[in-house]
Amino acid sequence: MNYRFKNLLGAPYRGGNILLREDTKLYSPVGNRVNVVDLTASESNTLPFQTMTDVSLIALSPDGNLLIAVDSDGRSRMVNVHRRVVLHLFRFKFPVGALKFSPDGKFFAAGVGRQLQIWHTPEMRKTFSPMRLFKSFSGGYDKVTAIDWSPDGKWIVAANKDLTARIYSLDSLKMYKPVRLAGHKDVIVGAFFYGGGSAIMTGAGPNFKRADVALGLRGGSGGVGEGPGGAEKALRIYTLSKDGALFSWFFDPLNKVRRRARKNGRRRGEKNGDRVYRRSKGGEGGEVVDDGGEDGDDEEEGRGEAENGENREEEEEEEEEKEEEREEEEGEEEEEEEEEDEEEEEEKEEEEEEETGEGKEGDEQGDEEEKEGEEEAEEEGDEEEEEEEEEEEEEEEEEEEQEEEEQARKRSKLAARTPAPAPIRARREFRLDEGKWRLEAKHFFMLPKARLTSCDLHKPSNLLVAGFSSGIFGLYQLPEFTTLHLMSISRTKISSVSFNESGDWVAVGCARLGQLLVWEWRSETYVMKVQGHFYDVSCVAFSPDGTRVVTGSDDAKVKVWSLASGFCFVTLSEHTGPVTAVAFLPSGAGSAAAAAAGGAGGGGGGGAVLSASLDGTVRAFDLLRYRCFRTLTTPQPVQFASLAVHPSGEVVCAASQDDFQVYVWSMRTGRLLDVLSGHEGPVHSLTFSPTQELLASAAWDSTCRLWDVFESKGSTEPLPHSHEVLALAFRPDGRQLATATLDGHIHLWDPQEGELQGSIEGRRDLVGGVDAAGGKKGKGGRGALRLGDKSFRSLCYSADGCFLLAAGTSRYVCLYDVAEMLLLRRFLITSNKSLSGAMDSLNPHRMTDAGPLDILDISDSDIDDNDLDDSHRQRRHALLGADLPGAARNGSQSRPEIRVKAIQFSPTGQSWAAATTEGLVVFGLDEGIVFDPSDLDMDVTPAAVAAATAAGLHARAIQMALRLNETNLLQDAMMAVPPERLGATVSALPRKRLGKVVGAVAALLEGRPELEYVLLWCKEIVLQHGKALALPPGTPGRAALRPPMQALARALTQMHDDLALSASSNQHLLQYLDSLPAPPSATTAP
């Protein structure tokens, strides 16, 4: 019973931002969960935590340890990615529009409503309040849409929905007001810092010195302040809006502004220390304005700062004051020099005028010579002025370099006194409050009828990827804005894009289609391309070896998934209507059927898949060539609602919901053998008995009928019920039949005698969750839980027949003990409140005439229709006819209802899967958590097992390990047995413990390299206990051996395939080496 959530299949992406980190890890929201794809290992896993509603934003720390997931209501979960556990739960007061960690990982910024909040990242030690607010900035007039940090982590740019972006300082600076970048005509989608070099050093050791940090955010010779046409490392900000406009802003430091003013002959009345610029035009259509909003409200300051930090700040302030005084003195000297130069120029001009006046009486030739001389003198004067200016600039640069060296020496001295933590932030070499932001360039994405929906910037290579509403994404080189690549992946909106760290891969997500792909733009190839089911998963079936699972959906597609990797490796789309039932052909039957049809089988692991659809066909697919090799039809077109395959694989049955008949085909020939009539309502479920030639059918006519298909004797006496029969299942030994009815009851029958053995009232077990109708009109008043529509729609026995799984119109899956007919456990499928039926109770104070506010869809009321994707827009238009007469109650709901349409146990008993509204939810056993011993005694301890192993009493050690029921202890005891004593040890093992021993051997085959030794264990078990393993069906104890034997068969098959692949590769390599000519030195002399 120790089943835990393992994975979620069927919908890889449903909205929110995606992240491609560590070059190989892709993080994507899946409903109210987060999915992680390892691109190198080809594995897809879903983290075992849930948010209250759909995840809207995720952010990963720079070291990859912490993940923050925020849902649509502003509730956040902080998760340790490696341990897969939730560290902290926190709720923001408003929905979050943007989220990002600082470059050093010490802070993260969140756009909460109109505010920008800076939070401390939780430390790696236990604290009472892990998340502490550091600062809160206001000034925006609408929601925050994008956030980015400067390379040194001291400045933040935040874009708001009011068409502007603002630059905030992490530190408190006097007289600084956030700069506002205005000029866009639509909502800003992305804002990015670029340039300034790298200021973060990670992984610093104890011998690290601050003087070793690569200072200089100036970026080479161009410096931070290089304007248009400057160095590539010039500090810039890129802002992109939905109308396809890209604005490039560059930072102009204060010394560059003064130098440019002196060159142009302008005089400024401001002092050298001033840094407030009022409303200066940065270019056509763009403005850089001082924001009149609040500078930043410190809501929570750090307490108890270190003395070294305070001393360092005081020294830095003293240095800044000295620099300002030095600049003032230099400015006064420069002004005096300029005045002297002007006086000298005036004197020269007067002398020249006198000379030209005396020479007026000369001839024309002399005048021309004098003019030429004057022009040459002026040119020489200009050259001298330019040379003087260049010399002044060189002197200023040398002085700045000297100042930088002095500051570096001072920092190294300070660093020598105090240990340097890791990561260490290098001191920035510029002040964004001492300069000016200018509009450098404006570019536009010229795509017809398309709006920009998402973007991402790869800063090391300055590459921009942009996704559009038309399904096209483009790759551009900045700052030249050169188009490198354009590709169309769908016809719907691209929801999110992301670069990996190297910039070679681009991840693209399309929420409308559930599509997620990774594109390598250099080679123009797909690294990964997956797409989930467009609609809900309606049916599920396991392969005979339990390694694969097949799903069918209302989107008319059949997908086959690998449970080990979590990926879909084939999609079969031959059906033209919704798929209602799927099944694997038994081992060997698929190969024979495909061979009879002229193809090749798919091996022993379930070589063929059958699917029934509402298009009136039953199709058989070969899993080796991935093609349909058999199509079963009826004389008159009907809609199939259920499917069953005989254990031999020779006969296939499908039931219709139109004419209430059951059709029987031969799998080998494809001919229709028989039509079974007798039901008076749609046949909802079919199943064959595992041990007898009986077919059971459940219909809406409140009966369950048993048919002898091979003898053609028709149906026996029907099993009557008081309500419509919705599901049925045979126990693995064939001695019990379970049926589920519309009133929420489960009936247990003896199929041989036709007698009722017991009944389980499960309606109360399904209760949990209210929907819009239940909350509005309940028996017990508004907000009451409805019981009338709660029923089981799917049943399945465990592999040993001891437990029964039941699920239906509820978010719970119930596990019952068959012998006691008691509820053992309820498994929660989802707690996503974005779906209808996820809330256990409603607040009576939040009731309105339209229904409860908690479950009404009011989230999109203030959103423009252009901001919605196709699914939200269709949902919104569907609400317009919700109150019309005759409108379906469930069809008019804005949110889908939680329900489980099908459930299936794995043949190995290690896992089970449920086809739900959220997708295919997989639960698996976690045996290492619960200590479940049997026949425990005072002398049975791990120390006693180790002592018996050391003394050579291996049979005794293994038996004590079996009684302790610890897998690792049992495997260690088994691996300690010498090969020559294996026969005697295995023969001494009791038969009632044989199943656990076989399961341990299967685990050893999958996880240990000693293959020959483990195969000796398999050989001795078969030789010593062959009769116990070959018990006839129905014998007590055979059902308990079935799951471990199937696990052992799966492990042997996998080992055989791996060895065959290696042997084939080695064989071809040896053939190639043998065909090579011998080297000259190896040739023998005659």
N, C-alpha and C positions, 0 to 999 in steps of 0.2 A: 504493500500500500504506500510505500515511500516514494511516490511519484512527484517529480518536480518539473517545473517549466524548463524546456530545453531549447526550443527554437520556434520561430514563426515563419511559415512559408506562404507563398502565394501572392504577396504584395510587397515587393522590395522597396517601394517609395510611394509616399502619399502626400507629400508636401513638407514645407520647411526647408531650411538651408542644409546643404550637404557639405562635408569636409573631406578632403583628400590629404591625409597627413602621413608622415613617416614614409612617404613615397609609395607605400604599399597598403595602407589601411584606409578604407573608405567608410565614413560614418554617415548614416542617413536615417532620418526619422521614419518610423513605420507605425502610423496611428499614434498611440500613446506610449510607444516603445522606441528604442534606438537599435538599429541594426549595424553590425560591424562586418565588413568584408575584407578578408586578407587576400589581396590579389596575387601574391606569390604562392601561397599555399592553396589557393582556390577553395576557400572555406567561407561560409556565411553563417554568422551566429547573431542571435538577438540577445541583448543584455537583459538579465532577469529582474527588471524593475519596470514600474508603470507610473505614469503621471495621471493626474485626474482627468485631463482632456487631451486632445491631440497635441503632439509636440510641435511647436512653431519655430523654436530656435535652439541650436546647440552650439557650444563653444568648447574647444579643447585647449588645455594649457600648453605652453611651448614644450615642456618636457614629456607631454603625452600621458601624464598620470591622472589628471583630473578632467572630468567631463561635466559640464553644466547643461542640463536640459530644462527648457522652460516651455510650459504649455501655453495654450491660447488665453488662459485666465491669469497668467502671471505667476503661477506656482512653479517653483524650481526644484530640481533634484541635483545634488552634487554627488558624483559617482567616482569611485576609484576604479579606473578602467581595468587594471591588471587583476585586482581582487574581485571585480564584478559585484561590488557591494555599494549601497547607498550610504554616504557619510553624513549628509545633512539635508534637511528639508526646509525650504524657506519660501515665503510668499511675498512677492512684490505687491504694492498696493494697486498697481495698474498694469495693463498688458504691456509686455516688453516688445519694442520694435527693433532693437539691435543689441548685439552682445559680442564682446571681444575681450580677450586677455591682453595685458600689456606685454611688451617684448621680453621682459625679465620674469614674467609670471607672478609678480608680487601683487598686482591689482588686476581687476577686470572692470570694464565699463559697460553699463547697461542703460539703454534708452528707455526709461520708464515713463510712459506718457510723453509729456513735453519736457521732462527733466532728463539731464544726464547725470547718472549716479556712478561714483567710483567706489568700489568695495575692495576691502582687503581679501586676498586669497587665503583660504584656511591654511594654517601651518600644519606641519607633520607632527604636531604634539596635541595632546588632548586639551581642549579649552571649553569653557562653558558656552561661549557664543562663537562658533567658528567663523561666521560671516559678520564683519563689522563694517559699517558705512564710514568711508573716509571723507568724501566730499559729495556735494550735490550742486549742480549748476542749473540755473534757470535762464530764461531769456528767449527761448523759442516760443513761437505762437501756435505750434501744432506738434504732432507726434514726431519723435525721432525715428528716422528711417535708415541711417547708416552711421557707422562709427569706425574710426581708425586711429592708431597711435603713431606718433613720430618715432623714428629709429631709436632715439635715446629714451623713449618712454616718458618724457616730461610734458608732452603736448598732445592734445586730443582734438581731432576734428570731428564734429557731429553735424550731420545733415538733418534738417527738419522738413516736415511736409509743407512748411510755409515758403518753399522754394529757395531757401537760403542754407548756408553752411556756416558754422561758427567754430572758432579756434579757441580752446580753453587751455589753461595752464594747470598742471598738476600741483605745482607749488604755489604758495600764496605770494604774489608779487604786488608791490605797492603801485598804485596809479595805473594798473593794467586793466583794461576792459576788453572782453572777448571781441576779436575781430570777426566781422560778418562778411561773408563772400556772397554777393547777390548778383543777379543777372539771368538766372534760369527762368524759363517760362513754364516749366512743368515740375512735378515732384522729383526730387533727387533720389536716385536709386543707389548710387555708390559714391563714396568719398575716400580717397587714398592719399597718404603721404608717400612721396618718392624722393630718393636721393639723400644726401647728407652722410653717406657712408654707414658703416655698421658700428654701433656703439655698445653692443652687448657681448660679453665674454662669458661663456658657460663652461662649467666643469673646472673652475679654478682650484688648484690644489693649495696646500699649506704654504708652498714656497712661491706662490704667485705674488707679484708686486704690481701695484697700480701703475707704476711708471712703464710697465711692459704693455699696458693696454694700447691698442692702436687708436690713439686719439686723432682727432681731426675729422669732424663731420663736414669739413670744408670740401672734401672730395677732390683732392689734387690741386692742380694749378688754377682750375676754374673757380674753386671755392663755392661756398654755399650761396653766395649772392650773385652768381653769374646769371645774367639775364638771358634773353633770347639768343640762341646761337652759342651759349656758353658750354661749359663742361656737362657731361651726362650726369654727374653726381650733384648738380645743383638741386637745392631743396625745392620741391614742387608739391602741389596738391592738385589732384585730378578730381573733378566732380562730374558726374554723369546723371542726366535726367531722363525721364521716360520718353520724351519726344526725340531722343537720339542725339542730344547735344552734349558734347564733351568740352569742358572748360579746363584749361591748363593755367594754374596760378603758380608764379615763382616768387621766392622770397628775396627781397632786396635789403641787405643789412644797412644799418645807419651810416657806417663809414663810407659805403659805396654811394649812398644818397648824397652825402656831403661832398664827396669827390666829384660826382657828376654835376652838382650845383656849382662848384668852383670852376669847372671846365666851361660851363655855359654862362658864367658870369653872373649867376643869380646870388642874391643875398637872402639869408633866412634870419628872421628876427628871433627864432627860437634858440634856446640854449642847447649846448651839445648833449645834455642829459635828457632832453625832452624826447618822448616816444609816443606822443598822441597825435594822430593825423586825422583831421576832420574831413570826411567826405571827399576823397580824391579819386578821380576817374582812373581806373586801371586799363581801360580800353573800351572799345565800342560795345555798348550793351552790358558792361560789367562794372560793378562797384565794389570797393573795399572800404568798409565803414566800421567805425568803432561802435560796438553794440552798447546801447545805453542801458542794457539789462544789468542784472546783478552779477557781480564778479564771481560769486561762488559762495554758497552758504556752507560753512563747515558744520556739519551736523554731528560729526563724531571725530574728535581729534585724538591722536595717539598720546598715550599717557606714559610718563616716565621715560623721556628720551635719554639717550646715553650722553655722557659729558663730552666724549670725543666728537660726536656729531655737532653739539652746540659750539665747541671750540672751532670746529671746521667751518661752520657757518659764519662765525664772527670773523675769522681770518679772510674768508671769501668776501664778506662785506667790506672789510678794510681794503682788500685788493681792488674791489670795484671802485671805491671812493678814490683811491690813488690813481687808477686808470682814468677816471673822469677828470681829476685835476690835471693830469698829464695831457689829456686831450684838449682841455681848455687852454693850457699854456701853449701847446702846439698850434691851436687855432689862432691865438693872438699873434704868435710869431708869424704865422702864414699871412695874416691880414696885414701886419706891418710890412712884410716883404712885398706883398702885392701893391701896397700904397707906394713904396719906394720905386717899384718897377713902373707903376703908372706915371710917377713924377719924371723918371728918366725918359720914358717914351714921349711925354709932353715936351720936354726940353729938346729932344731930338727932332720932333715935328716942327718946333719953332725954328730951329736952325735950318732945317730943310726948306721951310717956307722962305726964309731970308735968302738962301742961296738961289732958289727958283725965281725970286723977285728980281735979283740982280741979273740973271741970265735971260730976261725977257727980250733984250735987244738982239740976241743972237739969231742966227738963221734957223730954218726949220730942221735942218739936220742936227744941229746942236740940241734943239728942243727934244727931238726924238731920243737922242742919246741920254739926255737927262732923265726923261721918262723911264727909259729902260733901266737906268741906274736906280731910280726910285723903286721901281718894281722889284729889282733884285735885292735892294736893301730891305724892302718889306718882307720878301720871301725869306731872306736870311733872318730877319727878326722873328718871323713866325716859326722858323725851324729852331731858333734859339729858345723860344717860349716852349715849343713842344719838348725839346730836350730837357729844359728845366722841369717841366711837368713830369716827364718820365723819371727824372732823377728824384723828384719829390716822392713819386709813387714808390720807387724802389726803396728809398729811405724809410717810408712808412711801412712797407712790407717787412723790411729788415727789423724795424722796431717791434712790429707785431710778432715776428718770429722769436725775437729775444724775450718778449713778454710771455709768449707761450712756453718757451723753455724754462723761464723762471717759475711759472705756474706749475709746470710738470715736476720740477725739482721740489717745490713746496709740497705737492701732493704725494710724491714719493716719500718725503720725510714723514708726512702724516700717516701714510700707509705703513711705514716701518714701525710706528708706535702701536697701531691697532691691527689685529688680524683681519685679513680680507675675506669676507664671506663669498660663497659661490651660489648663484651667479653674481658677478660684479658688474656694475654699471659704470661705464667710462663717463667722465665728465664731459658735458657737451661744450662745444667750442663756439656756440652762438647763442644769442638770446632773441627769440622770436618777438619779444616785446620791444626790441631796439631795432626796428627796421620796418619794412613796408611790403605788403603783398600786392603784386601787380598781375593783371590778366595778360598772360603771354600769348595764348592762341585759343581759337574756338574751332572745333571740328564737329561734323554732323554725320550720323549714320544714314546714308541714303538708301533705305530699304522701303519698297512700296507697301503701304498698308500694314506696317509693323511698328510696334512700340517696344522700347527697351524694357525688359522685365527683370534681368539679373546680370551681374557682372562680377569680375574678379581680376585682380592685378597681381602678376608675378613680379615682385620688386627687383630681384637680382638681374633679371633679363629685360625688365620694363615691357613685358608683354601683357596685353589686355584681352580678355575673353568676354564677349557680350552675348547674352541670350535674348531672343526676341519672341514676341507673341505669335509670330508666324511659324515657329518651330525651327528657325534658323539660328545658328550660333556662329559668330565670327571671331577671328583671331587677328589682333592688330599690334603693330610695333609702334611704341611711343618713344619720344615725343613727336616723331614725324607723322604719326597716324597712317602708317602704311598697312594696307590690307594684306595679310599673309594667307588667310584661309577662310573660306565660307562653306558651310555645310548645313544641309537640311536633314533633320532626323525625324520629324513628325509634322503634323499639320496643326498641332495645338501648342499652347504656350509652354515655353521652357521656364521652369520654376526656379531652378538654382544651377549655378556653375561654380567650379572650384578647380584651382591648379594644385598639382602636387609640389613638393619642395624643390624638385629639380626643374620644373617647368615643362617637362616633356609630355606629361599626361594631363588631360582635361576631363574632369568628371561633369556629366550633364544629367540633370534630373527633370523628368516631365511627370508632374503629379496627376494630370488628367488620365494618362495611359498607364500609370504605375511603372514607368520606364526609367531605367537607370543604366547609363553606359559610361565607359571610360575610353577616351580616344587619344591615341598617340599621334599628334599632329605632324611630327617629322616624317614618319613612315606612312602616315595616313592609313592606319590599321586600328581595329578594335582590340582593346585589351580585355574588355568585359562588356557584355550586352545582355541584360536581363529585363524581363517584363512580366509582371504578375498578371493575375486574372483581372479583367476589366470589371466583372461583376463578382458577386459572392461565390465562394466555393460551395458546391452543392453536393458532392459525393467524394468518397475517398476509399482506397483499397491498398493493402500492403502486398508486396511480392512474397512468394513462398519462403524465401530466405530472410526476409525482414530488412533488407538493405535498401530497398527502394519503395516509393509510394507514388501512386498515381491519383490525380485529382481531376475532376470535371467541374465545369462552371456554366453559368448561364450565358457566357460569351461564346459558346459553341466550340470551346477549345479543351483539349485534353493535354495535361502536362505530367511528365514523369520526373520525379525529384529523387536526388540521392540524399539519404539521411545523414551520411557521413560528412558531406560537404555543404549541404543545404542549398545546392544549386539545382535548377531545372536544366536537364541536359537534352530534352527534346520536347517540342510542342507540336501536337498533332491537331491540325485545323481543317480536317476534311468534312466535319459536320456542318450543317447549315442551320441548326436549331440548338436550343439549350441542351446540354448534356445532363441527364438525370441519374445515371448509374454507371459505374465502372467496376471492372474486376480483372484480376490476373488469371491467366490460364495456369493450371497446375504444372509443376516441373515436368518437362518432357513432352507435355501435350502441345505446348506452343511450337516446339520444333517439328513435331509430326504434322501438325496442321499446316504450318508454313511450307513444309516440304511437299505436302499433298497439293498445295496451291501453286507450286512451282517456285518457291523461294527457299530461304534458309532460316532455320530456327535461331532463337536468341540465346541458347544455352540453358543451363539448369536453374538459373536464378529467376525464373519467370520470363520466358522468352516471348510472350505475346500478351497483349492487353485488349480487353473487350470494353466497348462503351455503347450505351444505349442513349438515344436522343429523341427529342420531340419532333425531329424531322422524319421520323418513321423508319429509321435504319438502325441496325446493330452492326458495328464495324469492328474488325479484328486487325490489330496493328502488330507488325513484326518489329521487335526492339533491337534487332541487329541491323536491318537496313532502313528502319524507320519509315515503313510504307504500309499502306492498307492492303492486306492480301485477301480479305474476305469481307463481303458486305451482305448481311442478312436482311431480307425484306419480307413483306407480307403481300398477299394478292390485293388487298385494299389498303390504302395508306392509313396508318394509325399513329398515335403518339404513345411512345413507350415511356413508362414511368418507373420500371424496376427491371432488374436483371439478375440472373443466377446461372452459375456454371457447375456442372456435375464434378465431383472430385476426380473422376477419371479424365475429364476434359473432352469427352466425346459428345456431350449433349449441352446445348445452350438454350435457356428459356428466358423469355421477356414478356412482361405483362403490359397490357394497354389500358389507358385511362379513358378511351373512347367507347369501345365495344365490350369492355369488361372481360376480355378473354386472355388466355395465356398461350403463347406460341412457342413451339418446340422445334429446334433445328438440329441437324447433324453438323458438328464442327468440321468434320473431315470433308464432307461433300458440299456443305452449304445448302442442302435441300430442307424444305419445311416438312417435318415429320408428322406433326400433330397440332391440333388446336384444342385446348381445354376450355370448356365452357361450363358455367354453373354459377358464377358470381353475378350479383345484381348491382354492383357498384364498382367504381374504379379500384383496380388492384394496386395497392400502394407498396407492397413489399413481397419479395420472393426469396427463398433460400432452400438449399438442398441439405438433407441429413448427411453428416459425415460418415455414417456407418451403414445406412440403409438406403434402399432405392426409393426414397420418399422426397417429394417436393411439397413444401409448405407455402401457402399463399395467404396474404392478409388483404382484406378489402374493406371498403367503406359500407358494406352491407351488414356489418357487425358479425361477420363470420370469419373463421380461419379454416381453410380446407387443406387436406392432405391428399396428394396425388401419387399414384404409382405410374411413373412415366414409361418405364420399360415394358411393363405388362399390359399397358393400355386398358387398365381396369377402371379408369375414371377416378373420381374422388370417393373417399370414404365418408363416414359420417362427419359432417362439419362440426367444428368446435364453436358453440354459440357464445356470444358476448353481449353485454348490455349496451355497449356503445361501439362506435366505429373503431376498427382495428387499424392502427397506423404503422406498427413495426412488429417484427418477430425475429427470433434468433434461436438456432439449435445449440445445445451444449456440445463441446467437442466430443464427448462420448456418445452422442446421439440419443441419450435417455431422457432428455428434458427439452421442452420447447417453451420459450418465453414470448409472450405477446404483450404489447402496449396498446391501450385504448385511449380514446379522446378524453375520458374523465380523469386521466392521470394515474390510472392503476396499471400494475404489471401483474399478469397472470402466468403461473407456472403450470404446464401441462405435461402429462405422460403421453408421448405420441403413440405408444403401442396400445394402451388401454383407453386412451381418450378421456382420462380422468384429470380433474383439476387438483393439483397438489398443494397449491397455496396462492396467495395473492398479496401484493405489496401496494399499499396506498402511498403513492409518491407525490401527490399534488402539493402537499405541504412542503416537501423537500425541494420543489422547484421554485417556491415563492422567494422572491428577492428582486426588487427593482420595479419601478413604476414608469409608465410611459405617459404620453400626453393624454390619451383617452382615459387611462386608469386614474391619472391624477385629477381629471376633470369630472369624471362620472364614476365614482366608486360606490360600492354597496355601503361602505361605512362612511360615506361623505367624501369630500374632496381630499385627494391625497391617499385614499385607501388602496391597498394592494388588491389587484384582481386575481381571482382564482379560476374563473370560468374558462379562460383560454390557455391555462397551463396544462401541458401534456408532454409525454415523451414521444419523440419522432424517430428515435434510433436506439437500438439495443445491440449489445455485443458481450459475449462471454470472454473471460480470460482464457489463456492457453491451457490451464489446468482445470478449468470449469468451476473453480471455487468462488469466483467473483463475477459480478454482472455490472457492466457499465450502462448507464442510461442517460440520455440527454434529449433536449427538445427546445421548447419555447422559453428558455431561461438562460441566464448567464452562468449557470452552474451545471457541472457534470457530476452525477451521483454514482457512487460506488457502493454496491450492496453485497452482503454476504448471502450466498444462495441457500446455504443450509439453514441459517437462522432467520433469513428474510428480514435483515436489519440494515439500516443505513450505516455504513462504516465511515465514509468521508465524502465531503463535497469539495470539488475542485472549482475554483473561480477562474473562468475563462478570461475575463477582462473587467477592469474597473473604469473604463473610459466613459466619462459622462458626456462625451460628444455623441454617443449613441443612445438611443431610447431604451429605457429599461435598466439603466445602470445605477439608479438611485434607489436606496432602500426606503427612504421616507422623504416627505416634502415639508417645507416650512409653511404652516398655515398662515403666517403673517405676510407671506409673499404671494398670496393668491389674488388673481385678477379675474375679470369677466372672460378674458380670452384663455385663461388657464394659469398654471403655476409659472412664475417668472423663472424658476430654476431650470425648466425644461423647454421654455419657449425660445425660438430662434430669433433673437434680437441682435445678434452680433454684427450682421451685415446691414443694419438699418442706416448707418451713416457712411457707408462705403459707396463710392461711385461705381457705376456698372462697368466702367472700363477696367477697374482694378480687380474684378472677379474673373476667375477662370471659367471654363465652360461648365464644369460640374456644378459650381456654386450658382452660376447664372440659371441653369436648368432647374436646380432645386428652388431658386427664388421664384421663377415663373410658375413652377408647379404649385406653389403656395397660393397663387392667385385664385385657383379654382377649388380650394380646400373646402369651402363652405357651400359649394353648389349641391343641389339635390342629386342624390345618387352617387356622389363621389365616394370612392373607397376610403375607409378610415385610415388604413395603414399606408395606402398609396399617397395620401395627402400629407403625411408627416414630413417635416423638414429633415429629420434625422432617421437613419435606418435603425431598425429594432435589433437588439441582440438576440441571436438564436443560434442553436447548433443543429445543422441539417443532417449531419451524418457523423458517426463515430466508429472507430475500428481499432481493435487490439492487434499489436504485432504478433506474428506467429511465435516469436521467441519469448514473448511475455515481458520484454525489457522496456517497452514503450507503447504508447497508444496515441492516436491522432484524432482530432476533432475538426470537422469542416464548419467554420463559424463565419459570422459576418466580418470579422477582422482578418480572416485568412485561415490557413491550415495551422492550427496550434498543436505542437508536439510536446508531450510530457514523457519523461523517462525516469527510470529508477536511479536513485542515488544511494547506493548501498553503503558508502563510506561514512554516512552521517549518523545513522541510528545503530546503537548497540543492541542486537537482537539475538541473544544466546539461546541455546536449547539444552536441556538436561544438565544444567550448570551445577557444579559441586564445589566444595571448598578447595579441593585439590586441583581443580581445572583452572589454571592461570597461564598467562603468557610465559612466565618464568618456568612453569612446569613443562610447557611445550619445548622451550629451548633446552631444558635439562634432558628431556627424553631424546631429543634430536642429537645432542652431544654424546649421549650414552649409546646411541645406535638403535634405540627402540623407535623405529620410524613409524610403524603402524600405530603405536600408542600415541605418538606425537601428532599424527594426522587426525586421529579420532578426537583428541582433545581440541585441536584447532577447529574441527568441524563443529564441536559442541559450543565453542566460543563464537563461531560464525563471523570470524574476521578474515576477510579475503586475503589481505597481505600476509597474515600469519600462516594461513593454510598454504599459500603458494610457496612460502619459504620452507615450510616443512616438506612439501612435495619435492622441491628442487634439491633437497639435501639427501634424498634416497640414492644410494649407489645403483648404477645400472644392473649389476648382477643380482641385486636384491629386490628388483621391481616386481617380479612375479609373486614372491611370497608376501610382499607388502600389499599389493592390490588384492590378492585373494583374501586377506584378513579384513578388508574393509566391509562394513555392514551394507546390505543392499538398500536399506532405507536412506542411507547417506549417499547413494550412488549418484543422484542427480546433482548434488553440490560438487562432487568430485569432477564430474563431466563438465560442469560449468567452469570450474577452476582451470581445467585443462584447456578449454576454449579461450579463456582469458590469457593463458600463458602463450598460446599460439599467436595471439594478436600483439602481445607486448614484450615477449622475450626473444632473444636471438638464438637460443639453444633449440633449434628446430628438430634435430635428430633425437635429442633426449625427450622432447615433448611427444614426438611421434611414437617413441617407445612406450610412453604412458598410454597413448591411444591404443596401441597394439595389445598391451597387457589387459586393459579394461575390456576390450572386445573378447579376448581369449578367456578371461576369468569370469566375466559377467555377461556373456553373450546371450544366454537364455533370458536373463532379466531385462535386457535391452530390447528383446524381440517378443515382448508380450503381445498377445492378440488384443484387438480393440475391445474396449469395455472392461478389461482386467483392472482391478484396483492397483493403483500405482503407475499405470502407463501414462496417464495424463500429466503427472508430475515430471516424468522424464522427457516429455516432448519439447519444452522450451530449451533445456540445456543441450539436447541432441541437435536441435536445429541451429543453435549457436555454434556448436562444434562443426557441423557441416558447413556453415557459412565461413568459419575461420579456415577450414581446410581448403575450401574453394578459393578463398582469397590468397592463401599461401601458394596454391598451385598456379594461379594466374600470375603472381609475382615472379615465381621461379621460372615459369615458362617464358615470360617476357625477358628476363635476364639471360636465360639459356639461348633464346633465339637471337638476341643481340650479340652474345658472345660467339655464337656459331657463325653469324655473318662476318663478324670481325676477324675470326680465325680464317675463314675462307678468303677474305681480302688479303690478310697477311701472307697466306700460303701462295696466293697468286702473284705476289711481288717477286721480282727477280732477286736472286741472292747477291749480296754485296761482293765486290771483287776480292776482298780479303778472305772470304769464306770459301772461295773456290779452291779445290785441291789440285796440286800440281800433277802432271802426267807421270 
